[in-house]
Amino acid sequence: MKKITLLTVLLTTVVFAQITVDATYSTFGAVAKKIGGENVKVTVLGNSKYDPHFIIPKPSLRSKLRNADLLVINGGGVELGWLPTLLRSANNANIRNGAIGLLDISHFIPMIDVPGTVSRAFGDVHSQGNPHYTTDPHMIPIIAKAIEQRLSKIDPDNEKVYQTNLTNFTKQWQKYLKKYDADMKMCKTKKVVQYHLLFNYFLKRYNIKSYGTIEPLPGISPSSKHTLSLINTIKDEKVKVILQDIYHEKKTARFIANKTGARVALIPHNVGSLKNTDTLESFYNTIKEHICR
């Protein structure tokens, strides 16, 4: 009887074994759950309410990485400030550089804002281009396909499941995009300024022009001189909306709004960044609503 019970436990463990997927940020985690379904256990490492460049490398994150079969990262230099140290200490061969279990999504993305020259004189510039591509909802199918292909390699026994999940999700997302794009055609906001170059992919997708940033250079705090210059630009160009992310200081944006009459729009940068943005759809709906209202 004991042998039968043990055999049952072992078979159950094999049948319900899950692929352990770690994602550096919540948007990737949300897509991984859609593609992996019940066959994956997804853990998101970075808190979506924090600056994605500066996640605290806690020992608990090292423990999670130690057991990962697949690690999905943004790439483009975003994680350089916190992930390499964790990867070294986790010492997990599955997700080391060059391993099948390390998936850098930026390798599949047509990156924009690639600098001709990289120098500290230009601020905190990413040499591979602007890494904030997840603000564009059209990037989601690319991310989903990359995750499906890698899961299928890691877990070939469930390849057909992942492919089916991808097909179903892609159909659903294309339907969502059709309505989303139609709504954006009605958006009257065509001129903005940003705090950081965080929404360039979204702005480019929907033909919205950014007339500057509150940061004088990426990663550099705003100065009085730059702020006054930006105020004049907003007045001259009749810019009506200031895009404010959740993790930079908000005092400067409010000051500029008070001087120009422009509206400050608080925009999420990842799934879960703001209240009621815990799904992919609600995340992108919130971006649209806050920019276009």
Protein Blocks (a to p, Z undefined) as FASTA:
>chain_A
ZZmmmmmmmmmmmmmoccddddfbfklmmmmmmmnmmmbccddfbdckbcfklcccdfkl
mmmmmmpfbdcdebjolmmmmmmmmmmmnopaklgghiaklccfklmpccehiafbdcfk
lojadfkbpfklmlpmklmmmmmmmmmmmmmmmmmmlmmmmmmmmmmmmmmmmmmmmmmm
mmmmmpmbfbdcdfbdfllmmmmmnopacfbdfblbghiacdfklmmmmmmmmmmnopab
dcddfkbcfklmmmmmmmnopacddddfbehkaghilbfklmmmmmmmmmmZZ
